[in-house]
Amino acid sequence: MVVASSMEALYEILGLVGVVFYMLAYSLLQLGKINGDGYLYTMLNLVAAVLVLVSLVHQFNLASVIIQLSWIVFSLIGFIRIWYSRRSSRKKKRRSRRTLALGSLQQQM
């Protein structure tokens, strides 16, 4: 009985920590402290969704499970989008540097 109540408390705490992560992510975004296109915002939302989803093991709620799973999927999509965006940006910078270097070599000749 004590083990069950301590597990219930653990699920409750995990859910509350998840809510804190959601609130932290959104408040930092609205205060202009973080960028919505960055890894930090996406990570905070992903961790929040996972924690709230775990807490739903104790008190299942289908609507909440669907929301949390959606948030996890969208966060993962966000990570992929950020990664591809930054990857292509780095490639463009490299190409731009090469073009500048070639142009400067041609001017010297």
N, C-alpha and C positions, 0 to 999 in steps of 0.2 A: 504494500500500500504506500509506503514511504517512497519507494522507487518510482512508482507510478506518478505520484504527486510531484516528485522532483523532475521527472521527464516532462510533465505538463508545464512546470515552471520554465524549463529550458526552452520548450517550443514557444512559449509566450515571450520570453526574453529575445529569442531569435527574431520573432515577428516584429517586436518593438524596435530592435536594432535595424531591421530592414526599413521600417518606417522612418527612422532617423536618417538613414542613407538617402531615401527618397527626398526627404525634406532638405537635407544638406545639398544634394545635387541641384534641386530646383532653386533653392535660395541663392546658392553661389552663382548659378546661371543668371538669375534675375538681377543680382547685384553687380553683374559684370565681372566677377572674379574669375570665372572660367568660361571657356568657349563651348558652345553646344556642338561644335564639330570636332571636339578633342576627345582624346582617349579617356581623360579623367571623368568627364560627364557620363560617358557611355559606361565606364567601369562602375561608377557609383550606382547607376541605374540597374546594371546587371546584378551586382551584389545584392542590392535591395530586393530585387525580384526573387532571387534565389532564396534569400533568408525568409521572406514572407511566404514563399511556396513551401519551404520546409516547415514553417509554423502551421501550415494548413494540414499537415499530416495529423495533427492533434484534433483540430476541429475543421473537418472538411467543408468546403463551400465551393460548389462548382463554378460559380461566376468569378470568384476570386482566383481560383486555379487557372481559369481561362485567361484572365487578365495578366497574371504573373507569367504564364507560359508565353503569351504574346509579347510581353515586355522583354523576356529573355531572347526570343527570336529576333525582335527588332534591334536589340542591343548587339546581338551577334552580327546582324546585317550591317549595323552601324560600324562595328569594328572592321569588317571587310571593306566597306566603302572608304573609311578613313585610310586604311592600309593602301588600297589601290590608288586613292587620290594622292597620298604622299609619295607613293612609289613613282607615279607618272610625273609628279612635280619634280622629283629628283632627277628623273631621266631628262626632262626638259631643260633643267639647269645645266646638266652635263653637256647636252647638245649645244646649248647657248654658249657655254664656255669654250667648247671646241670651235664653234663658228667664230667667236671673237679672236681666239688664238690664230686660226687660219687667216682671218682678215688682217690681223696685225702682221703676220709673216708675209702676206702678199704685199702689204704696204711697204715693208722693208726692202723688198726686192725691187 
